[in-house]
Amino acid sequence: MAGVVRSGALESQGLYQSLVQEHNRHDPRNRGSVVRFVKPLYDKESGAVSDFEEHDKQPKYREVADEQITRMLRVARFDPQPMSKCLLYRLPLEVRLKIWECLFPHNWSTVELEEFAQTTTGLAIFLTSHQIFHEALLVFFYSLAYSRLVLKEYGGSTAHYLKSVPLKLDRCIYKRRGFICLDIECDKERTFGSLVLSLGDKNHETAVRCRWGFALFITTLRMEGPLRVHDLTVAVTENWKIPGFDENDLVQALFSGAFTVLGRLIFVGFTRMERRRLTNLILARQDPCVQLIRRRDDAEDIVR
């Protein structure tokens, strides 16, 4: 009879669509899993853990800039001679900093970090004087913490770059341009607001290189100290899971001491089956400071 579809056919079609969604990592309905990290509260009398609370939010950029950058620049010892030649020094320090902030925005724009050789920026304004270069570099140093950093290539140099801090004056190598030279150290506890770890590639060879670079990246962070980040996102695509690296290895890498997560750990691009394995592995760790948030449409359930 025309226009009539058997119920079995509808059930088969629904089962097919369900299987497609189950294994399609690009299906928009596959909302990634979220893990929330909290800190314990201790009872003053017994010293035992009484409750848990969220970590402090990341301070606003202006608070950091006013407290750190301005303080460091005012005590820096630079050659005063360029000040008589450079018209930029007629502007107050606060105005100059706003110029550098336009070059290095701190509005959570996406910044991709890749393995690359050291080259000049091509911005002639930085060659004006030693102090101008370092003023701008200080702004860039702190603005990275207020960007959405995306890592697609990994290695030991990537970890060194994220962990690097401006050097003191007596350790400066170049007096015209190069490393920052200041009388005091920067805050070594720079915390990144958002970091995205991208794994996998349609090209199998590229995916394998990414996996080995990621292993070196994690090992370097474990040796030099964890990277502090509020929101850590793991975004995967095809070929992220290769022989010798699966959900178990990924969880071990993320919880090996390479990162100190002060907010959320988000998994994006995983199939439903992969998310289930990740969920079981994280719950098996039985860490009281880790709360798994299961998304159900617009609602979120916390699983301790």
C-alpha positions in Angstrom: 0.0 0.0 0.0 1.4 3.3 -1.1 2.6 5.7 1.6 2.7 3.1 4.3 6.1 2.1 5.9 6.5 -0.9 8.0 7.3 -0.4 11.7 10.3 -2.7 11.3 11.7 -0.4 8.7 11.3 2.6 10.9 13.0 0.8 13.7 15.9 -0.3 11.5 16.3 3.3 10.2 16.3 4.6 13.8 18.9 2.0 14.8 21.0 3.0 11.8 20.9 6.7 12.7 21.7 5.8 16.3 24.8 3.8 15.2 25.9 6.6 12.9 25.7 9.1 15.8 27.4 6.6 18.1 30.5 6.5 15.9 30.4 9.9 14.2 32.8 12.1 16.2 31.6 15.2 14.2 27.9 14.8 15.0 26.9 18.0 16.7 24.6 16.0 19.1 27.7 14.4 20.6 28.3 17.0 23.2 31.7 16.4 24.9 32.2 15.2 28.4 33.2 17.8 31.1 35.3 17.1 34.2 35.4 19.7 36.9 38.3 20.1 39.3 37.6 21.4 42.8 39.7 22.0 45.9 39.0 20.5 49.4 37.9 22.5 52.4 39.4 21.3 55.7 37.8 21.4 59.1 39.7 23.7 61.5 39.4 21.4 64.5 39.9 17.9 63.0 41.8 18.8 59.9 39.7 16.4 57.9 38.1 17.3 54.5 34.7 18.8 55.2 33.6 19.9 51.8 34.8 21.0 48.3 34.7 24.3 46.5 35.6 25.6 43.1 39.0 27.2 42.5 39.3 30.9 42.3 38.4 32.5 38.9 41.2 33.9 36.7 41.8 37.5 37.6 40.9 40.1 34.9 43.7 41.1 32.6 43.7 44.7 33.7 44.4 43.7 37.3 47.4 41.7 36.2 48.7 44.4 33.8 48.4 47.1 36.4 50.0 45.1 39.1 52.7 43.2 37.3 53.7 45.0 34.0 53.7 48.5 35.3 55.5 47.6 38.5 58.3 45.8 36.6 58.8 48.5 33.9 59.1 51.3 36.5 62.0 49.6 38.2 63.8 48.4 35.0 67.2 49.8 34.2 67.2 50.8 30.6 69.6 53.0 28.7 68.1 56.5 28.9 69.7 57.7 25.7 66.9 56.4 23.3 64.3 58.4 25.2 65.7 61.6 23.7 65.3 60.2 20.1 62.1 58.2 20.2 58.8 60.2 20.1 57.0 57.3 21.7 58.6 58.2 25.0 56.6 61.4 25.0 53.5 59.3 25.7 52.8 58.1 29.2 53.6 54.5 30.0 50.0 53.7 30.4 49.3 54.9 26.8 52.2 52.9 25.4 50.9 49.8 27.1 47.5 50.3 25.4 49.3 50.4 22.0 50.9 47.1 22.7 47.6 45.6 23.9 46.1 46.5 20.5 48.9 44.4 18.8 48.5 41.6 21.3 44.8 41.3 22.2 43.6 39.7 25.4 40.0 39.1 24.4 40.1 35.3 24.3 40.9 35.3 20.6 42.3 32.0 19.2 46.0 31.7 18.9 47.6 28.6 17.3 51.0 27.5 18.6 53.2 25.4 16.3 56.8 24.3 16.1 58.6 27.0 14.2 62.1 28.4 13.9 62.9 31.7 15.7 62.3 34.6 13.4 61.7 38.3 13.9 58.2 39.6 14.2 58.5 42.0 11.3 57.0 44.8 13.4 59.5 47.7 12.9 58.2 49.5 16.0 59.8 46.9 18.2 63.3 47.9 16.9 62.8 51.5 18.1 64.7 50.9 21.3 65.5 48.3 23.9 62.8 49.4 26.3 60.1 49.6 23.6 60.8 46.0 22.7 60.6 44.8 26.2 57.4 46.8 27.0 55.7 45.1 24.1 57.1 41.7 25.0 55.8 41.9 28.5 52.3 42.7 27.3 52.6 39.7 24.9 53.8 37.5 27.8 50.7 38.2 29.8 48.2 38.4 26.9 48.8 34.8 26.1 47.2 33.8 29.3 44.0 35.6 28.1 43.9 33.9 24.7 42.5 30.6 23.6 45.7 28.7 22.9 45.4 25.9 20.4 48.3 23.4 20.2 48.4 21.3 17.0 52.1 20.5 17.0 54.0 19.4 20.1 57.5 18.9 21.4 59.9 19.9 24.1 60.2 23.4 22.8 56.5 23.9 23.0 56.6 23.1 26.7 59.6 25.3 27.2 57.8 28.2 25.5 54.7 27.9 27.6 56.8 27.6 30.8 59.3 30.4 30.0 59.4 33.6 32.0 61.2 36.9 31.4 64.7 36.9 32.7 66.4 39.3 35.1 68.7 42.1 33.9 71.9 40.4 34.7 70.9 37.4 32.6 69.9 39.4 29.5 71.7 38.2 26.4 70.9 41.0 23.9 70.9 44.6 24.8 69.0 45.8 21.8 66.5 43.1 21.2 66.1 39.6 22.6 65.2 38.4 26.0 63.6 40.7 28.6 66.0 42.2 31.0 64.5 43.4 34.3 65.6 43.8 37.8 62.9 41.5 39.2 61.5 38.2 38.0 58.0 37.8 36.5 55.4 35.8 38.3 56.3 32.3 37.5 52.8 31.1 38.3 51.3 32.4 35.1 48.0 30.6 34.7 46.5 30.2 31.2 42.8 30.7 30.8 42.1 28.3 28.0 44.3 25.7 26.4 43.2 23.3 23.6 45.2 20.1 22.9 44.5 18.9 19.3 45.2 15.3 18.5 44.8 13.3 15.4 44.8 14.0 11.7 43.3 12.6 8.5 46.8 11.8 7.3 48.0 8.8 9.3 51.7 9.8 9.2 50.9 13.3 10.5 48.8 11.8 13.3 51.7 9.5 14.4 54.1 12.5 14.5 51.5 14.4 16.6 51.2 11.5 19.0 55.0 11.3 19.6 55.3 15.0 19.9 52.5 15.0 22.4 54.3 12.3 24.5 57.5 14.5 24.5 55.4 17.5 25.4 53.9 15.7 28.4 57.2 14.3 29.6 58.8 17.8 29.4 56.0 19.3 31.5 56.3 16.5 34.1 60.0 17.3 34.4 59.8 21.1 34.5 56.6 21.4 36.5 52.9 21.3 35.7 51.2 23.9 33.4 48.5 25.8 35.3 45.3 26.2 33.2 41.7 27.0 34.0 40.0 25.3 31.1 41.8 22.4 29.4 40.2 21.1 26.2 41.2 17.9 24.4 39.9 18.0 20.8 40.4 14.9 18.6 39.7 14.0 15.0 40.5 10.9 12.9 43.5 8.7 13.7 43.9 10.2 17.2 43.8 6.7 18.5 46.7 4.6 17.1 48.4 1.4 18.3 50.1 2.2 21.6 47.9 5.1 22.4 44.2 5.0 23.3 41.8 6.3 26.0 43.8 4.8 28.8 47.1 6.4 27.7 45.3 9.7 27.2 43.9 9.7 30.7 47.3 8.7 32.2 49.0 11.6 30.3 46.4 14.2 31.5 46.6 13.0 35.1 50.3 12.4 35.2 51.3 15.8 36.7 51.8 17.6 33.5 48.8 19.9 34.2 47.2 21.6 37.1 43.6 22.2 36.1 41.9 24.9 38.1 38.5 24.7 36.3 37.4 22.2 33.7 38.7 19.4 31.5 36.6 19.2 28.4 36.7 16.3 25.8 35.6 17.3 22.3 35.3 15.2 19.1 35.1 11.8 20.8 32.5 9.2 19.8 30.0 8.1 22.4 31.9 4.8 23.0 35.2 6.6 23.5 33.5 9.0 26.0 32.2 6.1 28.0 35.7 4.6 28.2 37.1 8.0 29.3 34.3 8.3 31.9 35.0 4.9 33.4 38.8 5.5 33.5 38.4 8.8 35.2 35.9 7.5 37.8 38.2 4.5 38.5 40.8 6.9 39.7 38.5 7.8 42.7 39.9 11.3 43.0 37.6 13.3 45.4 38.7 16.6 43.8 37.5 15.4 40.3 33.8 15.7 39.5 32.4 14.3 36.2 29.6 16.4 34.7 27.3 14.4 32.5 25.5 16.5 30.0 21.9 15.8 29.2 20.5 18.4 26.8 20.7 21.6 28.8 21.0 20.0 32.2 24.2 18.9 33.8 24.5 16.1 36.4 27.6 15.9 38.7 29.0 12.5 39.3 31.5 12.3 42.1 
